[in-house]
């Protein structure tokens, strides 16, 4: 099962890297880049080229799907890997924002605090509690993935 997961994640990352849209430096319109976007007012530096392929989000999405679809007795065992994937996603998003000279909006800060709280709480849950909590946690992570997509459109 781990081999299959590794192969699937590797394939998804390869596809994402091959098909990632490349934007040329300076292609962003300064007026557009300065406008507030769906992320609640984040602003970017128009001269910042967006060449970041989104393998981190693809990997986090694949992990989230595996985590959410696992039976209750397996979810607990998947938690450490899931925690690592989510933390990598958050760290990568925060690094991208710094590189783009973006200020994280309150919406982002609230969402990341919820996810970090989820990860802390989930450690203490038994398998059935954890499985019952997964839909709420999944919604939090999907919210971050949506904000990331919006950020990458800038």
C-alpha positions, -999 to 999 in steps of 0.1 A, spaced: 0 0 0 28 24 8 45 16 -25 12 23 -43 8 56 -25 44 66 -32 40 57 -69 7 77 -71 22 107 -53 53 106 -75 33 104 -106 11 134 -96 42 154 -87 58 146 -121 26 156 -139 23 188 -120 59 197 -127 56 189 -164 23 208 -168 29 237 -145 22 271 -161 53 292 -164 49 330 -163 76 353 -176 92 379 -154 74 412 -156 43 397 -173 21 408 -144 3 440 -148 14 464 -120 -21 477 -114 -36 442 -113 -9 430 -90 -15 459 -66 -52 452 -63 -66 432 -34 -75 396 -44 -97 368 -31 -72 362 -3 -85 392 17 -62 420 6 -29 403 0 -7 423 -23 22 411 -44 53 427 -60 45 429 -97 81 422 -107 81 388 -89 79 361 -115 56 332 -107 74 301 -117 66 279 -87 53 246 -97 26 234 -73 39 199 -64 35 207 -27 -3 213 -31 -6 182 -53 11 161 -27 -10 176 1 -42 170 -18 -32 133 -25 -24 129 12 -56 145 23 -76 122 0 -58 91 14 -62 103 50 -100 111 45 -108 78 28 -89 55 52 -109 33 76 -109 44 112 -83 18 123 -59 31 97 -64 68 101 -44 69 134 -14 53 117 -16 78 88 -16 108 111 21 115 114 26 115 76 -5 137 72 8 161 98 41 164 79 23 169 45 1 197 60 30 214 78 50 213 45 20 229 27 17 257 52 55 263 53 56 264 15 27 289 13 43 311 39 76 310 20 58 319 -12 41 349 5 74 361 18 90 358 -16 61 377 -32 63 404 -5 27 395 5 12 403 39 -9 373 51 -45 385 57 -65 377 89 -84 350 69 -51 332 63 -39 336 99 -72 322 112 -72 293 89 -37 282 97 -44 286 134 -74 263 130 -53 237 111 -25 237 137 -51 233 164 -66 204 145 -32 187 143 -26 191 180 -61 179 190 -60 149 166 -29 134 183 -50 128 214 -80 113 196 -88 76 194 -93 61 159 -131 65 159 -130 101 172 -103 109 146 -123 94 118 -154 115 129 -133 147 130 -117 142 95 -145 159 75 -141 191 96 -103 190 93 -105 183 56 -126 214 51 -99 235 69 -72 221 47 -92 225 15 -98 262 25 -60 266 26 -56 249 -7 -82 273 -22 -64 303 -8 -31 289 -23 -48 286 -57 -59 322 -55 -24 333 -45 -8 314 -74 -31 333 -99 -15 366 -89 
